[in-house]
Amino acid sequence: MEKVPSLGEITVSIIVPAYNEEKNIPPLVEKFSRMFSQSKIKGEVILVDDGSTDGTLQEAKECEERYDFFRVTSHRRNQGLTAALSTGFSQARGSIFVFYPADLQYDPADIPRMVDKINDGWDIVTGWKKGRYGTKRVVSVIYNWLSRKLFKVKVHDLNSVKAFKREVVDDIPLRRDWHRYMVVLAADRGFKVGEVRVNLYPRRFGKSKFGGFWRIPIGVLDLIAVKFQISFMRKPMLLFGTIGGVFTFIGVIVGIIALYQRFVQHHGYRPLGYLIVLLIVVGILFFVVGFLAEAIAGLYDELKRLERKQ
């Protein structure tokens, strides 16, 4: 079968994580081909098969033989979306990265508008999805509302398709499941964040990989972890010092009460003295931990500065 020719120099790399999306691969790649032919984008598509147990990898390999812009890599086992994205980023050759899922719920025809916005000066552009997506909409609305309140990021949808400059990926940490917070982490680093409206379509083949009750508590815990990283990892004394101050303050108040009972009311309780000592010692220990954490944070910042110089 004759290959569909590539478009020359690559400027945009589209990363497509896929897990058990066998029936979606051929029509998805055809849509990418149509998008490239109708736009001025010179790019590539990197599909990362994340340990699929169906025929996803075989379908992708067949498409790779036909389309010159299409490349395939795979994991031996399922490692999750963040790991799949990291694998794709490591092999991408473009200066602009685009994250697009393989479920056909997003149309590649929306990609040129996202890339145009990047070229207009934005560092990361997220899709503001419009369409019906059932009960997941409630969870998505709450999650995005909490994220906007906690992180002060002024976009409507943090967990959608995204386009971003290569340097964004180079500058933010990506731990497991932290792909949801790429926009938040990028904004915290000072990158300029924008959004465009994209259409969301019903899934035709396969099952959603983003459902299930346990994704809700996991998402909440990750939300807290990212907030901690952004707010307290750089100023750990803000956290430990505050806690230490509260314990010390309570210890002082209890001490005043104990002194009043001993010298005014002429009776006292030995356990109250133990409580005072415990509260003040714990408060001091939190201050000590805060000082140590500040020293570690300072060393971390210095290492990052040296890495950027290299």
C-alpha atoms as a printed R data frame, in Angstrom:
    type eleno elety resid chain resno       x      y      z
1   ATOM     1    CA   MET     A     1   0.000  0.000  0.000
2   ATOM     2    CA   GLU     A     2   1.392  3.419 -0.972
3   ATOM     3    CA   LYS     A     3   2.232  5.730  1.891
4   ATOM     4    CA   VAL     A     4   0.564  9.087  2.391
5   ATOM     5    CA   PRO     A     5   3.531 11.530  2.180
6   ATOM     6    CA   SER     A     6   4.672 13.647  5.131
7   ATOM     7    CA   LEU     A     7   4.523 17.435  5.108
8   ATOM     8    CA   GLY     A     8   8.206 18.266  5.444
9   ATOM     9    CA   GLU     A     9   9.665 20.033  8.470
10  ATOM    10    CA   ILE     A    10   7.840 19.189 11.699
11  ATOM    11    CA   THR     A    11   6.598 22.058 13.869
12  ATOM    12    CA   VAL     A    12   3.706 20.370 15.714
13  ATOM    13    CA   SER     A    13   3.817 17.015 17.495
14  ATOM    14    CA   ILE     A    14   0.445 15.512 18.410
15  ATOM    15    CA   ILE     A    15   0.668 12.968 21.243
16  ATOM    16    CA   VAL     A    16  -2.135 10.379 21.294
17  ATOM    17    CA   PRO     A    17  -2.193  7.998 24.292
18  ATOM    18    CA   ALA     A    18  -4.303  4.915 23.510
19  ATOM    19    CA   TYR     A    19  -5.497  2.024 25.651
20  ATOM    20    CA   ASN     A    20  -7.904 -0.510 24.131
21  ATOM    21    CA   GLU     A    21  -9.093  1.802 21.343
22  ATOM    22    CA   GLU     A    22  -8.906 -0.717 18.481
23  ATOM    23    CA   LYS     A    23 -11.932  0.472 16.487
24  ATOM    24    CA   ASN     A    24 -11.154  4.159 16.961
25  ATOM    25    CA   ILE     A    25  -7.635  4.149 15.496
26  ATOM    26    CA   PRO     A    26  -8.314  3.972 11.706
27  ATOM    27    CA   PRO     A    27 -10.981  6.739 11.619
28  ATOM    28    CA   LEU     A    28  -8.911  8.879 14.005
29  ATOM    29    CA   VAL     A    29  -5.805  8.698 11.819
30  ATOM    30    CA   GLU     A    30  -7.927  9.483  8.762
31  ATOM    31    CA   LYS     A    31  -9.190 12.617 10.559
32  ATOM    32    CA   PHE     A    32  -5.605 13.640 11.335
33  ATOM    33    CA   SER     A    33  -4.694 13.149  7.672
34  ATOM    34    CA   ARG     A    34  -7.616 15.326  6.610
35  ATOM    35    CA   MET     A    35  -6.666 18.001  9.155
36  ATOM    36    CA   PHE     A    36  -3.071 18.144  7.915
37  ATOM    37    CA   SER     A    37  -4.155 18.363  4.270
38  ATOM    38    CA   GLN     A    38  -6.648 21.165  4.972
39  ATOM    39    CA   SER     A    39  -4.395 23.249  7.210
40  ATOM    40    CA   LYS     A    40  -0.903 24.724  6.972
41  ATOM    41    CA   ILE     A    41   0.330 22.652  9.907
42  ATOM    42    CA   LYS     A    42   3.488 20.629  9.317
43  ATOM    43    CA   GLY     A    43   3.457 17.982 11.961
44  ATOM    44    CA   GLU     A    44   3.508 14.432 13.193
45  ATOM    45    CA   VAL     A    45   1.236 12.192 15.223
46  ATOM    46    CA   ILE     A    46   2.797  9.935 17.857
47  ATOM    47    CA   LEU     A    47   0.453  7.250 19.130
48  ATOM    48    CA   VAL     A    48   1.523  5.677 22.424
49  ATOM    49    CA   ASP     A    49  -0.121  2.304 22.948
50  ATOM    50    CA   ASP     A    50  -0.303  2.001 26.730
51  ATOM    51    CA   GLY     A    51  -0.270 -1.774 27.064
52  ATOM    52    CA   SER     A    52  -3.550 -2.429 25.220
53  ATOM    53    CA   THR     A    53  -4.992 -5.950 25.440
54  ATOM    54    CA   ASP     A    54  -7.005 -5.729 22.202
55  ATOM    55    CA   GLY     A    55  -5.896 -5.028 18.632
56  ATOM    56    CA   THR     A    56  -5.014 -1.359 19.170
57  ATOM    57    CA   LEU     A    57  -1.292 -1.813 18.533
58  ATOM    58    CA   GLN     A    58  -1.882 -3.875 15.376
59  ATOM    59    CA   GLU     A    59  -4.298 -1.309 13.953
60  ATOM    60    CA   ALA     A    60  -1.848  1.462 14.756
61  ATOM    61    CA   LYS     A    61   1.035 -0.396 13.066
62  ATOM    62    CA   GLU     A    62  -1.055 -0.823  9.919
63  ATOM    63    CA   CYS     A    63  -1.776  2.909  9.885
64  ATOM    64    CA   GLU     A    64   1.926  3.634 10.439
65  ATOM    65    CA   GLU     A    65   2.720  1.747  7.223
66  ATOM    66    CA   ARG     A    66   0.297  3.921  5.267
67  ATOM    67    CA   TYR     A    67   0.703  7.413  6.742
68  ATOM    68    CA   ASP     A    68   4.124  9.030  6.760
69  ATOM    69    CA   PHE     A    69   3.205 11.512  9.503
70  ATOM    70    CA   PHE     A    70   2.091  8.732 11.865
71  ATOM    71    CA   ARG     A    71   4.464  7.020 14.330
72  ATOM    72    CA   VAL     A    72   3.739  4.345 16.917
73  ATOM    73    CA   THR     A    73   5.407  3.424 20.189
74  ATOM    74    CA   SER     A    74   4.140  1.178 22.963
75  ATOM    75    CA   HIS     A    75   4.403  0.179 26.620
76  ATOM    76    CA   ARG     A    76   4.649 -3.468 27.643
77  ATOM    77    CA   ARG     A    77   1.965 -2.889 30.275
78  ATOM    78    CA   ASN     A    78  -0.570 -0.214 31.143
79  ATOM    79    CA   GLN     A    79   1.236  2.618 32.944
80  ATOM    80    CA   GLY     A    80  -1.364  5.363 32.887
81  ATOM    81    CA   LEU     A    81  -2.008  8.504 30.883
82  ATOM    82    CA   THR     A    82   0.783 10.612 32.374
83  ATOM    83    CA   ALA     A    83   3.409  7.969 31.572
84  ATOM    84    CA   ALA     A    84   2.055  7.638 28.026
85  ATOM    85    CA   LEU     A    85   2.285 11.398 27.533
86  ATOM    86    CA   SER     A    86   5.846 11.459 28.894
87  ATOM    87    CA   THR     A    87   6.841  8.733 26.426
88  ATOM    88    CA   GLY     A    88   5.322 10.725 23.575
89  ATOM    89    CA   PHE     A    89   7.012 13.949 24.676
90  ATOM    90    CA   SER     A    90  10.411 12.235 24.759
91  ATOM    91    CA   GLN     A    91  10.050 11.205 21.100
92  ATOM    92    CA   ALA     A    92   8.371 14.340 19.756
93  ATOM    93    CA   ARG     A    93  10.289 16.527 17.297
94  ATOM    94    CA   GLY     A    94   8.058 19.591 17.084
95  ATOM    95    CA   SER     A    95   8.289 22.883 18.981
96  ATOM    96    CA   ILE     A    96   4.570 22.704 19.815
97  ATOM    97    CA   PHE     A    97   3.002 19.697 21.513
98  ATOM    98    CA   VAL     A    98  -0.682 18.781 21.345
99  ATOM    99    CA   PHE     A    99  -2.383 16.245 23.601
100 ATOM   100    CA   TYR     A   100  -5.309 14.465 21.933
101 ATOM   101    CA   PRO     A   101  -7.041 11.295 23.205
102 ATOM   102    CA   ALA     A   102  -7.778  8.358 20.911
103 ATOM   103    CA   ASP     A   103 -11.486  8.012 21.719
104 ATOM   104    CA   LEU     A   104 -12.803 10.197 18.837
105 ATOM   105    CA   GLN     A   105 -14.646 12.441 21.281
106 ATOM   106    CA   TYR     A   106 -12.594 15.371 20.000
107 ATOM   107    CA   ASP     A   107 -12.223 16.329 16.355
108 ATOM   108    CA   PRO     A   108  -8.654 16.976 15.098
109 ATOM   109    CA   ALA     A   109 -10.164 19.764 12.994
110 ATOM   110    CA   ASP     A   110 -10.019 21.918 16.173
111 ATOM   111    CA   ILE     A   111  -6.232 21.589 16.426
112 ATOM   112    CA   PRO     A   112  -5.312 24.412 13.973
113 ATOM   113    CA   ARG     A   113  -7.180 26.966 16.100
114 ATOM   114    CA   MET     A   114  -5.265 25.840 19.192
115 ATOM   115    CA   VAL     A   115  -1.949 26.011 17.345
116 ATOM   116    CA   ASP     A   116  -2.813 29.466 15.972
117 ATOM   117    CA   LYS     A   117  -3.370 30.708 19.511
118 ATOM   118    CA   ILE     A   118   0.036 29.351 20.529
119 ATOM   119    CA   ASN     A   119   1.560 31.182 17.581
120 ATOM   120    CA   ASP     A   120  -0.212 34.348 18.769
121 ATOM   121    CA   GLY     A   121   1.907 34.307 21.932
122 ATOM   122    CA   TRP     A   122   0.193 31.973 24.387
123 ATOM   123    CA   ASP     A   123   2.299 29.269 26.039
124 ATOM   124    CA   ILE     A   124  -0.419 26.711 26.757
125 ATOM   125    CA   VAL     A   125  -3.936 26.520 25.339
126 ATOM   126    CA   THR     A   126  -6.618 24.255 26.741
127 ATOM   127    CA   GLY     A   127  -9.856 23.241 25.069
128 ATOM   128    CA   TRP     A   128 -13.105 24.482 26.590
129 ATOM   129    CA   LYS     A   129 -15.291 21.568 25.635
130 ATOM   130    CA   LYS     A   130 -18.877 22.028 24.529
131 ATOM   131    CA   GLY     A   131 -21.198 19.064 24.283
132 ATOM   132    CA   ARG     A   132 -23.047 16.496 26.341
133 ATOM   133    CA   TYR     A   133 -21.026 14.084 28.437
134 ATOM   134    CA   GLY     A   134 -23.548 12.695 30.925
135 ATOM   135    CA   THR     A   135 -23.028 12.432 34.665
136 ATOM   136    CA   LYS     A   136 -19.293 13.147 34.311
137 ATOM   137    CA   ARG     A   137 -20.256 16.765 33.673
138 ATOM   138    CA   VAL     A   138 -21.173 17.266 37.346
139 ATOM   139    CA   VAL     A   139 -17.796 15.972 38.532
140 ATOM   140    CA   SER     A   140 -16.009 18.051 35.873
141 ATOM   141    CA   VAL     A   141 -17.827 21.258 36.845
142 ATOM   142    CA   ILE     A   142 -17.017 20.801 40.544
143 ATOM   143    CA   TYR     A   143 -13.387 19.897 39.808
144 ATOM   144    CA   ASN     A   144 -12.859 22.907 37.537
145 ATOM   145    CA   TRP     A   145 -14.570 25.242 40.033
146 ATOM   146    CA   LEU     A   146 -12.345 24.009 42.879
147 ATOM   147    CA   SER     A   147  -9.261 24.334 40.686
148 ATOM   148    CA   ARG     A   148 -10.095 27.909 39.719
149 ATOM   149    CA   LYS     A   149 -10.645 28.844 43.371
150 ATOM   150    CA   LEU     A   150  -7.505 27.099 44.664
151 ATOM   151    CA   PHE     A   151  -5.096 28.008 41.884
152 ATOM   152    CA   LYS     A   152  -6.578 31.240 40.451
153 ATOM   153    CA   VAL     A   153  -6.328 29.951 36.872
154 ATOM   154    CA   LYS     A   154  -8.839 31.744 34.662
155 ATOM   155    CA   VAL     A   155  -9.801 29.001 32.222
156 ATOM   156    CA   HIS     A   156 -13.041 27.029 32.203
157 ATOM   157    CA   ASP     A   157 -11.776 23.507 31.560
158 ATOM   158    CA   LEU     A   158  -8.457 22.173 32.876
159 ATOM   159    CA   ASN     A   159  -9.023 18.540 31.911
160 ATOM   160    CA   SER     A   160  -9.429 18.669 28.147
161 ATOM   161    CA   VAL     A   161  -7.286 18.613 25.000
162 ATOM   162    CA   LYS     A   162  -4.286 20.926 25.159
163 ATOM   163    CA   ALA     A   163  -1.627 22.552 23.008
164 ATOM   164    CA   PHE     A   164   1.563 23.903 24.547
165 ATOM   165    CA   LYS     A   165   5.088 24.936 23.763
166 ATOM   166    CA   ARG     A   166   7.865 22.404 24.271
167 ATOM   167    CA   GLU     A   167   9.431 24.474 27.059
168 ATOM   168    CA   VAL     A   168   6.283 24.049 29.163
169 ATOM   169    CA   VAL     A   169   6.916 20.298 29.376
170 ATOM   170    CA   ASP     A   170  10.605 20.883 30.111
171 ATOM   171    CA   ASP     A   171   9.778 23.131 33.070
172 ATOM   172    CA   ILE     A   172   6.973 21.360 34.960
173 ATOM   173    CA   PRO     A   173   7.026 18.128 37.011
174 ATOM   174    CA   LEU     A   174   4.712 15.356 35.819
175 ATOM   175    CA   ARG     A   175   4.005 12.701 38.422
176 ATOM   176    CA   ARG     A   176   1.440  9.924 37.958
177 ATOM   177    CA   ASP     A   177  -2.034 11.341 37.194
178 ATOM   178    CA   TRP     A   178  -0.704 14.898 37.250
179 ATOM   179    CA   HIS     A   179  -1.552 15.395 33.581
180 ATOM   180    CA   ARG     A   180  -4.786 16.938 34.907
181 ATOM   181    CA   TYR     A   181  -2.764 19.766 36.432
182 ATOM   182    CA   MET     A   182  -0.524 20.696 33.517
183 ATOM   183    CA   VAL     A   183  -2.328 24.014 33.119
184 ATOM   184    CA   VAL     A   184  -2.077 24.779 36.853
185 ATOM   185    CA   LEU     A   185   1.606 23.873 37.042
186 ATOM   186    CA   ALA     A   186   2.373 25.852 33.878
187 ATOM   187    CA   ALA     A   187   0.527 28.914 35.183
188 ATOM   188    CA   ASP     A   188   2.459 28.648 38.453
189 ATOM   189    CA   ARG     A   189   5.713 28.780 36.449
190 ATOM   190    CA   GLY     A   190   4.552 32.008 34.797
191 ATOM   191    CA   PHE     A   191   3.471 30.598 31.437
192 ATOM   192    CA   LYS     A   192   0.655 32.402 29.659
193 ATOM   193    CA   VAL     A   193  -2.536 30.291 29.640
194 ATOM   194    CA   GLY     A   194  -5.403 30.600 27.159
195 ATOM   195    CA   GLU     A   195  -8.337 28.549 25.891
196 ATOM   196    CA   VAL     A   196 -10.401 27.881 22.789
197 ATOM   197    CA   ARG     A   197 -13.791 26.248 22.453
198 ATOM   198    CA   VAL     A   198 -13.761 22.686 21.170
199 ATOM   199    CA   ASN     A   199 -16.600 20.296 20.445
200 ATOM   200    CA   LEU     A   200 -17.097 17.120 22.468
201 ATOM   201    CA   TYR     A   201 -18.783 14.181 20.752
202 ATOM   202    CA   PRO     A   202 -20.328 10.987 22.186
203 ATOM   203    CA   ARG     A   203 -18.052  7.971 22.298
204 ATOM   204    CA   ARG     A   204 -18.872  5.519 19.482
205 ATOM   205    CA   PHE     A   205 -16.538  2.603 20.221
206 ATOM   206    CA   GLY     A   206 -14.997  1.186 23.378
207 ATOM   207    CA   LYS     A   207 -15.378  2.220 26.993
208 ATOM   208    CA   SER     A   208 -14.318  5.392 28.757
209 ATOM   209    CA   LYS     A   209 -11.069  5.159 30.722
210 ATOM   210    CA   PHE     A   210 -11.946  8.200 32.830
211 ATOM   211    CA   GLY     A   211 -14.966  6.923 34.739
212 ATOM   212    CA   GLY     A   212 -15.359  5.075 38.023
213 ATOM   213    CA   PHE     A   213 -16.016  6.227 41.565
214 ATOM   214    CA   TRP     A   214 -12.404  5.964 42.737
215 ATOM   215    CA   ARG     A   215 -11.235  8.601 40.291
216 ATOM   216    CA   ILE     A   216 -13.095 11.182 42.415
217 ATOM   217    CA   PRO     A   217 -11.197 10.702 45.727
218 ATOM   218    CA   ILE     A   218  -7.930 10.192 43.814
219 ATOM   219    CA   GLY     A   219  -8.538 13.459 41.960
220 ATOM   220    CA   VAL     A   220  -9.294 15.298 45.231
221 ATOM   221    CA   LEU     A   221  -6.122 13.965 46.886
222 ATOM   222    CA   ASP     A   222  -4.066 14.941 43.834
223 ATOM   223    CA   LEU     A   223  -5.660 18.392 43.983
224 ATOM   224    CA   ILE     A   224  -4.482 18.762 47.595
225 ATOM   225    CA   ALA     A   225  -1.016 17.424 46.708
226 ATOM   226    CA   VAL     A   226  -0.579 19.924 43.860
227 ATOM   227    CA   LYS     A   227  -1.800 22.781 46.066
228 ATOM   228    CA   PHE     A   228   0.700 21.724 48.723
229 ATOM   229    CA   GLN     A   229   3.498 21.602 46.141
230 ATOM   230    CA   ILE     A   230   2.695 25.043 44.781
231 ATOM   231    CA   SER     A   231   1.927 26.820 48.050
232 ATOM   232    CA   PHE     A   232   4.129 25.177 50.674
233 ATOM   233    CA   MET     A   233   7.058 23.395 48.994
234 ATOM   234    CA   ARG     A   234   8.642 26.751 48.203
235 ATOM   235    CA   LYS     A   235   7.642 28.303 51.540
236 ATOM   236    CA   PRO     A   236   7.512 25.343 53.932
237 ATOM   237    CA   MET     A   237   7.821 27.619 56.967
238 ATOM   238    CA   LEU     A   238   4.414 28.992 56.011
239 ATOM   239    CA   LEU     A   239   2.932 25.566 56.775
240 ATOM   240    CA   PHE     A   240   5.132 24.228 59.572
241 ATOM   241    CA   GLY     A   241   5.578 27.623 61.203
242 ATOM   242    CA   THR     A   242   1.821 28.193 61.268
243 ATOM   243    CA   ILE     A   243   1.167 24.781 62.839
244 ATOM   244    CA   GLY     A   244   4.001 25.295 65.332
245 ATOM   245    CA   GLY     A   245   2.689 28.724 66.203
246 ATOM   246    CA   VAL     A   246  -0.794 27.346 66.850
247 ATOM   247    CA   PHE     A   247   0.541 24.612 69.176
248 ATOM   248    CA   THR     A   248   2.755 27.101 71.020
249 ATOM   249    CA   PHE     A   249  -0.080 29.598 71.379
250 ATOM   250    CA   ILE     A   250  -2.412 26.940 72.780
251 ATOM   251    CA   GLY     A   251   0.363 25.847 75.178
252 ATOM   252    CA   VAL     A   252   0.773 29.438 76.423
253 ATOM   253    CA   ILE     A   253  -2.994 29.836 76.915
254 ATOM   254    CA   VAL     A   254  -3.201 26.572 78.828
255 ATOM   255    CA   GLY     A   255  -0.176 27.680 80.891
256 ATOM   256    CA   ILE     A   256  -1.915 30.940 81.841
257 ATOM   257    CA   ILE     A   257  -5.005 28.975 82.871
258 ATOM   258    CA   ALA     A   258  -2.835 26.623 84.951
259 ATOM   259    CA   LEU     A   259  -1.112 29.551 86.688
260 ATOM   260    CA   TYR     A   260  -4.471 31.176 87.451
261 ATOM   261    CA   GLN     A   261  -5.767 27.946 88.990
262 ATOM   262    CA   ARG     A   262  -2.558 27.449 90.991
263 ATOM   263    CA   PHE     A   263  -2.064 30.951 92.437
264 ATOM   264    CA   VAL     A   264  -5.599 32.397 92.463
265 ATOM   265    CA   GLN     A   265  -7.805 29.370 93.034
266 ATOM   266    CA   HIS     A   266  -5.043 27.567 94.975
267 ATOM   267    CA   HIS     A   267  -5.358 24.213 93.294
268 ATOM   268    CA   GLY     A   268  -3.755 22.647 90.273
269 ATOM   269    CA   TYR     A   269  -3.679 19.560 88.078
270 ATOM   270    CA   ARG     A   270  -0.374 17.815 87.292
271 ATOM   271    CA   PRO     A   271  -1.701 16.428 83.948
272 ATOM   272    CA   LEU     A   272  -2.293 20.041 82.869
273 ATOM   273    CA   GLY     A   273   1.425 20.705 83.319
274 ATOM   274    CA   TYR     A   274   2.262 17.718 81.124
275 ATOM   275    CA   LEU     A   275  -0.115 19.050 78.460
276 ATOM   276    CA   ILE     A   276   1.589 22.462 78.523
277 ATOM   277    CA   VAL     A   277   5.030 20.913 78.048
278 ATOM   278    CA   LEU     A   278   3.731 18.673 75.241
279 ATOM   279    CA   LEU     A   279   2.092 21.526 73.343
280 ATOM   280    CA   ILE     A   280   5.107 23.834 73.545
281 ATOM   281    CA   VAL     A   281   7.613 21.097 72.645
282 ATOM   282    CA   VAL     A   282   5.504 20.031 69.647
283 ATOM   283    CA   GLY     A   283   5.279 23.678 68.576
284 ATOM   284    CA   ILE     A   284   9.038 24.109 68.760
285 ATOM   285    CA   LEU     A   285   9.581 20.867 66.815
286 ATOM   286    CA   PHE     A   286   7.332 22.129 64.007
287 ATOM   287    CA   PHE     A   287   9.394 25.331 63.859
288 ATOM   288    CA   VAL     A   288  12.594 23.257 63.629
289 ATOM   289    CA   VAL     A   289  11.108 21.128 60.822
290 ATOM   290    CA   GLY     A   290  10.097 24.354 59.065
291 ATOM   291    CA   PHE     A   291  13.655 25.706 59.212
292 ATOM   292    CA   LEU     A   292  15.054 22.427 57.844
293 ATOM   293    CA   ALA     A   293  12.442 22.353 55.066
294 ATOM   294    CA   GLU     A   294  13.324 25.961 54.146
295 ATOM   295    CA   ALA     A   295  16.976 24.938 53.814
296 ATOM   296    CA   ILE     A   296  16.036 21.987 51.575
297 ATOM   297    CA   ALA     A   297  13.773 24.219 49.448
298 ATOM   298    CA   GLY     A   298  16.655 26.676 49.055
299 ATOM   299    CA   LEU     A   299  18.970 23.905 47.861
300 ATOM   300    CA   TYR     A   300  16.303 22.680 45.428
301 ATOM   301    CA   ASP     A   301  15.892 26.156 43.935
302 ATOM   302    CA   GLU     A   302  19.674 26.458 43.569
303 ATOM   303    CA   LEU     A   303  19.869 23.094 41.772
304 ATOM   304    CA   LYS     A   304  17.088 24.138 39.389
305 ATOM   305    CA   ARG     A   305  18.920 27.403 38.682
306 ATOM   306    CA   LEU     A   306  22.125 25.496 37.889
307 ATOM   307    CA   GLU     A   307  20.218 23.078 35.617
308 ATOM   308    CA   ARG     A   308  18.799 25.989 33.630
309 ATOM   309    CA   LYS     A   309  22.306 27.413 33.148
310 ATOM   310    CA   GLN     A   310  23.604 24.155 31.658
